[in-house]
Each structure stands twice: as structure tokens, then as C-alpha cells.
Amino acid sequence: MKKEFIGFYNPTQEETDKSWNEGIFCFDANSILNLYRYSEETRNDFISALKSIKERVFLPYQAAFEFHNNRLGVINGTKSAYKKIEEDYKENFEVQITKLLNGFKRHPALKLDSIKKLNEDFLGKISKELEKQEKTHPDFDSDDSILYSITELFENRIGTDISKAELIKIYEEGEKRYAEKIPPGYMDLAEKKDKGKRNIYGDLIIWKELIEYTKKEKKPIIFVTDDRKEDWWTIEKGKTIRPREELIKEFYDLTGIRILIYNADSFLHFAKERKLLPEITDKTLEEIKEIRVSDEKTNSKFSYAIPRKTKYYRVGPVYPSIKRTNKNSTVGEFISHEEIEKKISEIIKKKS
């Protein structure tokens, strides 16, 4: 029965050991693009770790294609964060605080202008702090060290582009699979419907490449992806349980080999645990995990938007060059609009 339902069973110790000891490490585009979102220390640590296993890495052609096509978008997303945060701070304060203060226009003793002035001073300090931090943002436009490192790392280690005839077959198969919600990739249909079929069926193309590569090399593979959607993972009550059962079975049926699938932080954690990448730091693992968890909560692949009405602004994990929120922040640092409302309410009560 296990063979027929292999996706529901955890890999055996023998399968796991064989994959880690003899297998090839394959990467999705998102796991590499996320390097642009990590702090300098973390991305250097991650790249150094990958270089130490350079002879065992492989990048599907479609993943390389997506990396090059999406690279500038990710870079610009991080650059625009400073302006976005400033705009959202102002908008939230203007809407929330103004609404609050307007309710007390007829108060006999409350000096609303003084409170508004404090608000303006606070926003001014936020603006200056963001401007200062923006000056330290890495200039990937003119000197992209990540691109250089990735190019060197995967030199002669990427797949071959699929012919147009084969792509058409994949598109046709993909249309049927997506209609029946057969993974991977069907969650991309709505998101990428205006970006062309190669983008719509990108995950399926990568999946096909991994299968064909394994058939050719006859070696187990470990696939690293930071895609968090349900067309790659079984998710129950918001918790990721395991890779989709259908994927594990399809891969096994076509190759005779069990594929292992990890997100980036899990891959690095187990690689360190197995002494494959012993030098990678716990700080790096924590930051990479923090970004993944943050993204899972926002359910966005590459989200750089600041959420409205959140308890604290998530500037740390998403924007690595921007200092993180501190729950006990003082004026001039980042605090939530809920705290500001609370402080103003306290002032109003005292003056009443």
C-alpha cells in the first residue's frame, strides 16, 4: 500500500541519507531571488554555503529564466520600500488620528493643535530616519554582487531550454491539470494570466525539467523552493504539513526515486545538522525563516506592501535594510498607529 500512497508517508531514513549523501541540490527561482531580500550578512552566508556544494547544484532552465526576468522587479521592490513606508505612515496617521481628534473639536479645554503638531513632528522624524536608512541601501543596479555570485555558482549547472514543440505540449497538459487543480502551479493561473503561458505554466515546466533530469542522471534530488502556496504544499489550518502527496507520487512513478522538497531555511538547517554546511550561522537560519513565516502570514510570494491596521509594521523581515520595529519604541522610531491612538486617548482623558 505504501507504494501506491507514497506521498502520505515520510521518507525513510535510507531514502533521506541517500538523497543528502549522493543527491543533487536543485533550486527554484524564488529561493535565489530571496537573496535580494536578506541582510548583507545573511545573503553572504547563504551564497558561501552554496559555493561549498557547487559541484552538486543544479538550476532548471525555467528557474534561471524566471530569476533573470524577475530580478529587477525584486530589486525595485526593496528600493521602493522606504517611500512606501513613509506614505503609509502618513496615510494611516492622517486617516486614523484626524478621525479621532475631530471627535473632540468642541472640547472646552483640549488643545488639538498641540497634539497635531506632535503628530507632524513624529512623522517628520520618521521621514528623516527612512531617508538616512535609504542611503545605506545596496546599489544592485550598478553593482549586483548577487547576480555575479549566482552566475558563477551555476555556470555549466543549468538545464537546457525546452523546445517550442515540447512547451506547447506542456501548455496543453497544464491547462487540463490546472482545471482539475493537479499540482504544481495551478495557483499561478489567476496571478499570471496576463503574463503569457510560459509564466502561467512556469512551475509545471520546472517540475517536468526535474523529472527529466532525474531520469537522465539517475540520482536522487533535493528541491529547494520558497513557494508557499497549496499547489506545492499540503496546508491544514494555515500550517504547512508536507509537500503535496500527488507530487511525491508522480515523481516516484516516473523516476523510481523519491524527491525531497524543502523550503530554504529547512534545507539549510538540515544541511548544517548533517555537517554539509557547518559554517552557516544560526542568525542566518533565523532571518531566512523569519522572512518565510512573514510571507506565509501575508500569503504573498513577493509582497512589499505595508499592511493596513497591523499591530506592528513588519519592516524588519521584508525590508532587510530598514531597522526593525521595537515594541517599546520611542518617538523617532517605528511604533504602531494603535499605540499612538492609545497615547492620545490617555492625554484626552487627563485633560478632561
N, C-alpha and C positions, 0 to 999 in steps of 0.2 A: 504493500500500500504506500510506503514511503516514496517509492519511485514515482508513482502516479501523482502524489501530492507533495513533492519535494519542497515547494515554496513555503509550505506551512511548518517545515522543520528547520531548526537551526543547523548550520553546517557542523559536521563532525570535527573533532579535534584534528583528525588526519587531513581532512579537506582544508581546514584553516592553516595548518602548518605547511602543507604543500604549496598553498597559494602564497603565503608570506615568504617561504624559503626559495621557491622556484618561479613564482609568477611574475607577470608584467603589470606595472602600475600605469593605469590609463586614466586620463583626466578629461573632465567636461570643461567647456569654455568658462562657465561661471566660477569654477574653483580657482581658475587662473585670473579672471577679471577681478575677483575679490581682492587680489593683491593691491589694487589701487585704493582700496578702502581701509587697508590696515595701516597702523602706525609704521614709521620707518624701521623701528627695531623689529617689529613682528614680521614685516614683509622680507627684511633681510634674513631673518632667522628661517623663515619658510623657504625662501629661494636657496639658501645654503643647504638646507635639508634635502631639497630635491636634487641639487647638484651631486650630493653624496650617493644618490641612487640613479645617476644619469644613465647608466648602461641598462637599466631595467624599466625605463619610462616609455610611454607611447601616447601620442596625441592623435585622435581620429582627425581626418582631414576636415570634416564638418565642424569639429570643435575649434580647430585652428581658424577656419573661415569665420566662425562666429566671434572668436576672440578679436581678430583684426577688424571686423565690421562694427563691433560694439565698443571697442577700446576708447575711442574719443568721446562717446556718449557717457561712459562711466567717468572719465576724467572730468568732463564738463559738469557732470552731476555733482561731484565733490567740490568743484570750484564754485559753483553757484550756491552752495550751502550757506555761506556767510550772509549773502544778500537775502536768501530765503528766510533764514532765522530772524534777521532784523525786521523784515517785512511782517512776518507772522507775530513777532513780539508786539510790534506797533498795532497791528490789526486787532489782536486779542485784547490789548490794553484799551484801545480806543472803544471797542465794542463793549467789553465787559465792564471796565471801570467807569466809562462815561455813563453807561446804563445805570450802574449802581449809584453814582453821585447825583444823577439827575433826579433820583427819587427823593433827594433831600434839599432841593432848591429853595424850599420855603422854610428851611430850618432857621430859627431865630439867632443862633449863636455860631453855627458851624461855618467855617471859612473854607469854602470849596476851592477857591483859587489857590490857596496854600497847598492843599492836597494835590491839585492838578499840577502845580509847579514841582512838587516832589516826584510825581509820576514822570514829568518831562525830563527831570534831572536823571532819573533812573534809566529811562530809555536812551538818553544821551550817553550814559556810561556804558550801556550795552553796545551801542553803536561803535564807540571808541575801542572797546575790548575786541569786538569782532574784526574791526579794521586792523588792529595790532596783530591778531592771530592770523588773519588772511595773508599778511606779509611773510609769514613763515611757511605758507602752503607750498608743497613741492611743485616745481615747474616742469611737469611732464610734457608740456607742449614743445619745449625746446630741448629738453634732455631727459628722455624717457628711459631711465635705467631698468625699469621693469621689462620693457619691450626688448632691450638688449639681452637681458638675462634669459628671458623666455626663448628668444631666437636661438641663443647659444645652447640652451638646455635641450631643446627638441630638434636640433639640427640632425637631419637624417633619421629622425624618430617620429615622423608623422605619417599618416596614411596616405593613400593615393586617391585622388578625386574620382568620384563615381561618374561613369559615362552618362550622357544625357538620356540615352535609352533606358538605362537602369534607374535613373532618377524618376523618369515618367512612371515606371512600374511601381516604385516606392510611393509616389504620389497617389496612384490609383489604389494601392493597398492601404495607404494611410487614410484615405477618405473613408474606406469601409471600416477600418479599425476605429477611427475616431467616432464614427457614427454609433458604434457599439461600445464605446468607452474602453477599448482594449489598449493598455499602456504599451509604450510610453508616449507622451506628447499630446494627448487629446486635450489637455487643459490649455494648450497654447493656441487652440483654434480661434477663440474669440479675441484673444490678446493680439494675435499676429495676422488676423485675416486680411489686413490691408498691406502686408509686407512681403507678399509673394510666397509661392509654395515652398521654396527652399527654406524659408524661415518657419513657415507653418509646420512643416514636417521635419524640422531640424533634429529633434530628439530621436525620431524614428530612424533618420539617416545615420545618426551616431550609433544607435542600437544595432543596426544592420552591419555597420563597419566593425563593431566589436565582435559580433558573431563570426564574420568572415575572417577577421584577424586571428581569432582563436582557432578556427578550423585550420588555418594555414600554419600557425606556429605550434599548435598542439600543446600549449602551455596554459595553465590557469591564469586568470586575470583578476585584478582588484580594480574596480572602477570607482573613482572619486568624483562626486558631484555635490554641488551645493544647491541644486534644485530641490526645493522643499515641497513641491506640490504632490497631490494624491495620485498623479499618474506615474509617479516613481515609488511612492511610499504608501504603506498601509497606515492610515491615521485613524485613531479612535479617540474620541473626546478631546481632540486637539493634541494628542500625544502621538508621536511617530513611533510605530511598533517595529516595523521591519520593511525591507524592500517588498514591492508588490509580488505576491505569490506567482502571478501569471508570468512575470519577467524571469524569475528564477527557473520556472519550469520550461518556458520556451527556450531559454538559453541552454539548459541542460539537454533538452530533447534534440536540439540541433547540433550541439557540440560534444555532448557526453561529459561536459565539465561544469562544475558548479561555479557560478560567478559570485564574488563577494562585492558588495556595494557599500560604500561608506560616505559620509559627509567629511569635509576636510578636517575638522577638529578630531573626529573619531579616528580617521586614518592616521593622523599624526600621533595621537595618543597611543594607539596600539603599536605603531612603528617604534615609538620611544620605549614602550613597555617591552618590546621584543629586541631591544638593543640595536635596532636597524638605524634609528636616528637618535642616538642617545644624547646628542648635544642640544637638541631643541628644548627651549626653556618652558617652564610651567606658565610663565607670564604670556608667552606666545599662544600656548594652547588655550588659556583663559580668554584672551582677546578674540581669537577666532571663534570660540564657542559663543562668546557674548554677542558677536555680530550675528551668528546664525540664529540664536534664540530670539534676538531682537527682530530679525526678519520674519521668523515664524509667527511672532505675535502680530506683526503688521500684515502678514500674508502677502508680501510683495517681493518679487525677485530682485529688483534693483530699485528700491524705494529710497528717495532722498527727500521726501516731503515731510514737513514737521506736522505731526498730528494735532488736531484741534482738541482742546479740553482734556489733555492728558495730565496726569498728576505732576510729572516732571518731564521736561523736554529731553528727548533721547539723543542729545548731540554727541555724546561720547562714542558709542558703538558705531553710529552711522557715519559720522564725520571725524575721522581719526586725528585731524589737525586742530580740532576745536576742543577746548578743555571741557571736561565732563561736569555735569550738574552735581552740586553738593546739597544734600538735604538741608544742611544748616547754613546755606549761602547767606552772604551779606549783600548790601546794596553794591552794585558793580559786578556781582557775579550773577549766575543764572539761577533764578528761582521761578516757581510756578505762579501762574496768574491766580490760582486758588489761594496761595499764601498771601498774595497782595490784597485780594478781596478780604481775606480774614483780618489782615493788619488794619485796613481802612475801616472795616466794621468795628474793630476794637476802639479806634480813635473816635469814631462817631458815637459809640456808647459812652465813652468817657466824657465827651463834650456835652452829651445830652444830660 
